[in-house]
Amino acid sequence: MHAPTEGHWVAVKRILRYLKGPSSFGLHLTRDSFLSLHGFTDVDWAGNIDDRKSTGGYIVFLGTTPISWKSGKQRTVARSSTKAEYKALADGTVEVLWLRYLLSNLFFSPSSATII
């Protein structure tokens, strides 16, 4: 802010063009929907043939609208399918806790406990 350059101005214009473009995109939340936070996790145990790492993922919904998701290889090799499932569950739980914290800062608290 103290010494902006031409590169900064180009970046600002790019951000503004991006924000103007997808104005029709967004999350569709209806007034009558039950806005509970819930998530799902799953894992493909030792699915990678090369390094035997598992692929895990989660998706979190607010009502019927997906608001957060992730899928990727786990960093360590799980020695059982249970351990791989627990790792995916831990990743999903961390995301749900962060989203609950974010929603509480936005003065919205989910109506019930989060089910994963």
Secondary structure, DSSP 8 states (H G I E B T S, - for coil): --S--HHHHHHHHHHHHHHHTTTT------TTS---EEEEEEEETT--TTT---EEEEEEEETTEEEEEEEEE-SS--SSHHHHHHHHHHHHHHHHHHHHHHHHHTT---SS--B-
